[in-house]
């Protein structure tokens, strides 16, 4: 069984997503969408009721919190 990456086009390229029960390393230079892909993958898992974990070696805890808050729109709404 494959897990959705949260990106339909990438799932198609991967033959239906990422194989279940496998580790996945996403690597690349800054600004190439690694964190965005990670957030999409987390969202797809959460939408399917999965437990999720994000491991990052590039961002500080404060940066990750900001990214997660921005991506998932957590916190007070303006206005």
C-alpha positions in Angstrom: 0.0 0.0 0.0 1.2 3.5 -0.8 0.7 6.7 1.2 -0.2 10.0 -0.4 2.4 12.7 -0.4 -0.3 15.2 -0.4 0.6 16.2 -3.9 -1.4 14.4 -6.6 1.2 15.0 -9.4 4.0 13.6 -7.2 1.9 10.6 -6.2 1.4 9.9 -9.9 5.1 10.1 -10.6 5.8 7.7 -7.7 3.3 5.2 -8.9 0.6 6.0 -6.3 2.6 7.6 -3.5 5.3 6.6 -1.0 5.4 2.9 0.0 4.0 2.3 3.5 6.4 1.4 6.3 9.4 3.0 4.6 11.6 5.8 5.7 11.7 8.8 3.4 14.5 11.4 3.2 13.8 14.6 1.3 17.0 16.5 0.5 17.8 19.5 -1.6 19.1 23.1 -1.4 17.2 25.8 0.4 14.0 27.0 -1.3 13.3 23.9 -3.2 10.1 23.0 -1.4 11.3 20.3 1.1 9.4 21.8 4.0 6.3 22.4 1.9 6.3 18.8 0.8 6.7 17.7 4.4 3.7 19.8 5.4 1.6 18.4 2.6 2.6 14.9 3.6 1.8 15.6 7.2 -1.6 17.1 6.2 -2.4 14.0 4.1 -1.6 11.7 7.0 -3.6 13.8 9.5 -6.5 13.8 7.1 -6.3 10.0 7.0 -6.2 9.8 10.8 -2.5 8.8 11.0 -0.1 9.7 13.7 2.6 12.0 12.2 6.1 13.1 12.9 8.2 15.8 11.2 12.0 15.6 11.7 14.0 18.6 10.4 17.8 19.1 10.7 17.7 22.5 9.0 15.3 24.7 11.1 15.4 25.7 14.7 12.5 24.9 16.9 11.2 28.5 16.6 11.4 28.4 12.8 9.5 25.0 12.8 6.8 26.4 15.1 6.4 29.4 12.8 6.2 27.2 9.7 3.7 24.9 11.3 1.6 27.7 12.6 1.6 29.4 9.2 0.9 26.2 7.2 -1.8 24.8 9.4 -3.2 28.3 10.2 -3.0 27.7 14.0 -3.6 30.5 16.4 -5.8 33.6 16.6 -7.4 34.8 13.4 -6.9 38.4 12.4 -9.7 40.9 12.7 
